[in-house]
């Protein structure tokens, strides 16, 4: 289970190639079963990274739900970009607590009305990543590269030049701010969930640094050219990821006895370690190293509905950062969700029933004028 999924549980184309079928997606069999999107692949040729490194072909895998609608001028006017968290993929946002609450008939992101686009980010899911062969020679990507590749995918691959909404969770939350100040007005509205628009520092960076160093300091890692999994470093890294996504009330309810707690964490570590690639993890955890949109937040002139939860260990409310930064965006609102039995720490970003009404409010406030 990759990072974003763990946090939820605990919490045409001369220059590109596109494989996609445009169609409305069937509704899930029940609220407990996830939606299934239509897969596609976009190839960005000779992609240049911010470090100066290049890839001859950068593949971005994505899923879509619904169909694009074009206005009288031929522009898609119902596209919504949904961005997953660190180590996740498009399927991270197809889990029932998110998709069944938002994508159904009459829901805020009704897939019969909106064209929903869910990319796998660089280094994650079925997109180009270190584990495919380059290992530690893979370009050292960052959030700017991710957003730029998403923008290219939309324009050149899906022929979408405007978005009704960008909604991002965790890493996708941070990317939402980067989108807002890099491509001004490309989206009518932004909904960042579970992040802060400042440099990753303090405990957040300390934990990320420990994750990376735990892997690198395992002798079995061999600078990424390991012949057997660096299990000691990988296990320690996943232990830190668990702590980052945890919340006291959630874990107490999940494991109310000593034996239950130990069994819970043993099962988690067995599952997580088996499904984690150490090189991929180093890259996607480190991709936030130069993230810092704080200086340009005032450029974001569209409505922003920014939501964090009070039991988020990664973005704790006592820092007071959000309250200071929200005023820099002229049309932004910040909501701190109180701790309840329904919140899931950092993973509250995927518990859509808790914050759905705020999305409805944002829709109303950002409705384009006819």
N, C-alpha and C positions, 0 to 999 in steps of 0.2 A: 504494500500500500504506500503510495507516494505521499509527499508532505502535506499537500492540501487536503487529501482524503483523510489523512490521519487527524488533522485539526478538526475536521467536520465530525469524525467519529468520536472524538473526545470533545471532542469538540468538532485578333484575337490573340493575338497572343503570339506574336512573333517573338517577343522577348520573354514569354512565360508560358507555362503549360498549366492547364486547369482540368481537373477531372471532377465533374459535379453533375448531379441531376437535380433540377429545381422541382420540388413537389411539396405539397402540404404533408405534414407528418400525421400519422394516425395518433389518436389519443391513447394514453396508456390503458392497460386492461383494468387496473385499479389504482387508487391513490398510492399504493405501496410499490408499484412497479415503475421503473424509470421510463422516461421518453427515450426514443431512439432517433437520432438525427441522421441526415443524409451526409455521408463522408465525402470529402474532396481533398485534393492536394494542389497547392500552388508552388511553383518553382520560381524563385527569384534568381536570375542568372547574374554571376559576377557580383555578388552581394558584398558591399564594403562595410566593415564594422568600424565602430568609433576608435578602436585601437590602431586602425590602419590595416588590419588583417582582412583577408577576403576568402570567400568560398566560391568556387565556380558555379555551384548550385546549392542554394539554400531551400530546403523543402519546409513548407508550413502545411501541416495537416489541419483540417478543420471539420466541423460538423455544422450543418444548417438545419433549421426547422422552419416550416412555412415557406412562402413564396414571395419574391420581390414584387412590389407594386410600383409602377412608374407613373409619374405625373404627366401633365400635358406636354411638358418639355422633354420627356423621356428619361427623367432622373428618378432613381429609386427613392421613395419617400417613407418607407416603413421599416428600414433596417435598424437593428439593435445589435450592438457588439457586447458580448458577455465574456469577461476576462477572469480566468481562474487564478488560483494561488500558487505559491512556490512549490515546485515538484508535482503539481497536479496536471490535469489535462482537461479537454472539453467535457469529458464524462463527469468531472468533479461537480459540474453545475447541472447535470442531468439526474442527480439523486432526488428521490421523491420529496424530501423536505423543501427543496428549492423548486424543481420543475413542476411538480404536481400542484403547487400553490400558485405558481405564476403563469404557466403556459396553457392552462385549460381554457375552455370557452368562457368568455366574459371576464377572465382574469387579466391582471395588468399587462402581461406580455403574451396575450392570447396568440398561439402559434398559427391560428387561422387568419389572424389580422396582421401580425408582424412577421418580418423576415429576420429570424434570429441567427446570429453568426457566432460560433464558439470555436476559436482557434486553439490548437496546442501551441504553446509558446516555444520559441527557440530553446533547444536543450531539454525539452520535456515532451511527454506523450509520444506521438508518432512523427513529430517534426525532427529535423536534423539535430543530432546531439553527439556528445563526445563518445558515448559507448558504441557508436556505429563503426568505429575504426580509428579515428584520429586520436582518441583518448585525450591526453593533456596537450596535444597539438591543436585541438579544436580552438577556433577563435574565442578570445575571452570576451564574451558578449555581456551587455548590460541592459538596463531597462530602456535606454534610448534606442538601442538596436532592436529590441523587441517591438517597441511602438512603431518604429520606422518600417519594420517588416510587416506589421499588421496593416499599416497605412498602404503599403505597396500591394499587399494581397487584396485589400478592398478595391483599390483603384484599377489595378491591372488584371486581377484575377476574377473578382466578382462584379466589377464595373459599378461599384457603389461609391459615389462621391460625396455623400452626406449621410449622417446617422441621426436617427430620431433620439437615440440614447446610447451612452456608454455606461454600463454597470460593471464594476470590478470588485472582486473579493480579495482581500489580503494583498498579495503582489499585484493582482489586477486592480485593486484599490489605488495603489501607488501609481500604476500605469495610467489610471484615469486622470490623475493630476498632470502627468507628463503629456498625455494626449491634449488636455485642455489648454495648456500653455504653448504647445508646439504647433498644433494645427487648429488655430483659432477659428471657432465657429463651425468646425467640421461636424460637431454634434450639437443638437438642440439642448441637451441636458447631460449632466454627469451625476452618477450615483456611486460614490466611493464607499466601500464597506470594509471597516476594520483596518485602518492604517493611519499614519500621520504624514503630512507633507513636508517633512524635514529630513535632514541627513540621518542615516541609520547610525546611531551612536549609543553611548551608554550601555545598559544591560543587553539591549537588542543586538548591537554589534558584538558585544562580548560573547554572547551565546553562539552567534553565527561563526565567529572566529574559532571558538572551541570546537564546533562541529567540523569545520574544515581541518583544523590542526589534529584532531583525533584521528582522522583518516590518514592524513599525510604522515603522521608520526608512527603509524603502524608499519613495522618492517615489511610486512607482506604486500603493502601497497606498491612499492617499487616504482615510485614516480608515475603511477598510473598504468604501468605495464605488468600488472600482477598476473601470476599464473594460478593463484588460488585467492579467494576472496579475503580481503583484510578484515576478518570477522571482529577482532577486538576493537579496532577503530570504528568500524561500521556500527557495531552495537552501541558503543559510547555515543556516536553521533545521533543515533535514533533515540537514545535515552534523553538527550537534550531536546530533540524535536518533540518528544512526548511532553516534557516539562513546559516547553514554549506554548504548546496548544492546550495545556490543561487548565482546569478551573476547580477550586476546592469542592464546591457543591456538586458539580458533575461527577467527579471521581468518588466522592463520599457516597453518593447515591448508587453509583455503578459497582462499588466494592465496599460494602459497609462492615466487613470483617477483615481480620488480618489475612486469613487464608484466601479470601476472595480477592483481596488487593494483590497478593503475590501471584495468584493464578492469572489475574487480569494482565499484569505487566509482563509475565512470562509469555503469554499468548501474543500480546502486542509485539514484543521484541522478536519473537520467532517469525511472525508474519511480516513485520516491517523490514527486518534485516534480509530476509529471503528475497524481497521484492525491490530492494534498493541497489542502485549501481553507484559505487563510491565516486567515480569520476563525474558522473552526471550530478551527483549531490554537491560536490565541491563547486561546480560551475553554477548551479542554480541558486545555491545559498549565497555565493559571492557576487551574484549579478547585481545586488543592491548596493555594492560598495561605494559607488559615486552618485547614488540617487540623492537629489536634494532640489525639489522644485520650489523651495520657499521664496527665493528671490523674484520669481516671476508669477506668483499666484495672482497678482493684480491684473494680469492679462486675461484671466479666465472671466469672461463677461456673460457666460450663459448660466442659467439656474443650476445650482449644485445642491444636492441633498446628501450630506456626508454623515454617516452613522457609525459609531463605535459602541461597544458594550462595556459596562463597568467591570466585568469579570475577565476582560481580555488581558492576559499576562504579558503579551507582547507590546500592547499599547495601553498601559495602565492609566486610569483617569487622573491619578495623583500628579502626573507630570504637568498637567494643565496646558499642554501644548496646543491642543485643538482649539480651546477657547481663545487663545491668543492669535492663532493663524486664520480662523474662519473670517475675521473681519477684513482680511486682505483681499478677499474675493467679493466683488460688489453685489452678487446675487446668490450668496451661499448661506445655507442653514446647516448648523451642526446639532446632532442629536446624540446624547449619551443614554443608551438604554440601561435601565437599572437591572440589577441582578434579580432574576426570578428562577423558578423551577424550569422555565422554558428556555432560558439563555444557556449557551454552551461555550462560554469563554470566547476565545478567538473565533471558534467555529460558529458563533452566532450569525456570522455573515451568510451562512447557507440555510439558516432557519427562517425562511422567508415569511412565515406566518406572523412572526414577531414585528417585522418592519414593513410589511406589504402596504399598509395604509400610507406610509410616507412616500412610497413609489407612486401611488395613486395621486397624491398631492403634487408630487414633482411633475407628473404627466400633465396635470391641469395647469400648472404654473408655466410650463414650457411649451404648451400647445402652439404650433406655428400659426401666425395670423394669416387668414385666407386673403 
